[in-house]
Amino acid sequence: MRAADASGPSEHLHPANQARHDDRTLGDRVADGLAGGMGSWRFIIAQAAFTAAWIAANTLHGWSRWDEYPFVLLNLVYSFQAGFTGPILLLSQNRQAEHDRLRAEHDYEVDREALAWTKAIAAHLGITDPAAEVTAIDGTLTRKEDR
């Protein structure tokens, strides 16, 4: 069900998707995986549970307290996480922007080819200006002089 071109079978049909998914480096795959994980409800809930457990473990009596209030070590852990989260998300966003640019360029080329075909068909039918001659009304095409 996948398309194959001269270079062999491809995982994705659209050229922009091929560039985004099939040609990824290890760093690209890691950045996309981490960005996908950090941008999920599962991550938010897990982080909230981790924070609640950390605070509970450090405030309940009878437990060894390694990070007492104001939880400086917890703050350091989250600062460390934020220091890496920003660049990883930017890497993934830059890849998404490149994907969008490739997709737009491909769509533009497809549109240009479709316009060339439309003009060729209109010339073959003797229509000099397809936009002025043909109007779509309720899904059917009618010529202006036929109305």
N, C-alpha and C positions, 0 to 999 in steps of 0.2 A: 504494500500500500504506500510505500515511500517512493519518492521520485529518485531517479538515477540519472546522472549526467555523464559526460565523457570521462570525468575523473573517477567515477565509481559511485557506489550508492551513498546517499546523503541521509543524515538523520533528520534534517528539516527541509521543507520545500522552499521557503522564501530565502533568497540570498542573504538578507539581513539576519535572519534567524540562524543561518549556517555560520555566518561570521560571529554571531554572539554565542552560540552554543557549541558548535562542532569544533571551532578553532580556538577554544579557550586554553589558556595556560593553567598550570597548577595554582598560581597566585590568583588568577581570575576566578577559578572554581572555589577556592577558599574564601575569597572576598564575597562572592555571591552567596555562598552557603551561610557564612556568618551574618551577612546583612539580612538574609531571609529569616534566619533564626532569631536575630535581635528584633526584628520587626514583627514579632508574632505575640499573640496573647499568651501562648505557652511560656515564652520567655518572661513576660511581664509578671505573670502569676508566680513563676518559679523564683524570680528575683524578690518579689514581695514576701513569699514564704521563707526564702533564705534570710531576708532582713528580719522578719519576725522571729525566726528561730535564733538568729544571732543575738538579738536584743533580749529574748527570753533567757537564753543560756548565760548571758552576762548580767542579768538582773535578779534571777531567782536565787534564793538563799540555798546554800548547801552545794552549789556547783562551783567548780573552779572558774574564776573570772579572769579571762585573759584580756578583756577589753571593756573596762568599766565606763560608765557614763562620763563623758559625752561621746563615747564610741569612736575614738580617734583612729583605731585600726580599721574599723568598718568604713570610715570616711576615706582612708587611704586606699582600701580595696576598690571602692567605687570611683575614686579619682583615677586610679590605674586603669580601670575598665573604660572610663570615659575617654582617657587619653588614647586608647586604641580604637574605640568605637567610632569616633569622628572620622579618622582617616580611612577606616575600612568602609564606612558608609559612603564616603566621598568616592572611593575607588569604584564601588558598585554603581553609584549614580553616574559617574563619568562613563562607565561602560554602557549604562542604559541610554545616556545621551548620544553616544556613538552609534548604538543600535538604532535609535530613533532617526538619526541623520542618515544612516545607510538605508533604512526603510523608506524615508521620504525621497531620497535620490532614486531608489528603485521604482517607487510609485510614479515619480515624475517621468522616468523613462518609459514606463508602461503607458502613461497618459499620452505622451508624445507619439508613441507608436500607434495608439488607438486613434488619435487625431489624424495621423497620416493615412491610416486605413479609411477613416470616415471621409476624408477629402478625396481619396482615390475612388471610393464607391460613389460619392456625389458627382465627381467628374465623369465617371462611367455612365451615370444616369442623366447627365446633362444638367445638373444643378450647380449653378455658379456659387451660390452662398447658402450652404446647408442650414445655417442658423435662421436665415430669413425665409427660406422656402419650406422648411419642415417644422411643424410644431407638434409636440406630444400632448394629446388630449385624452384623458382617461385611459392611458396605456396604449392607445393606437396612434399611429403616425398619419397625419393628413397634410397634403400640400395646401398652401394658401389659396391657390386658384380653385381647389376642389371644394372649399368651404362656401 
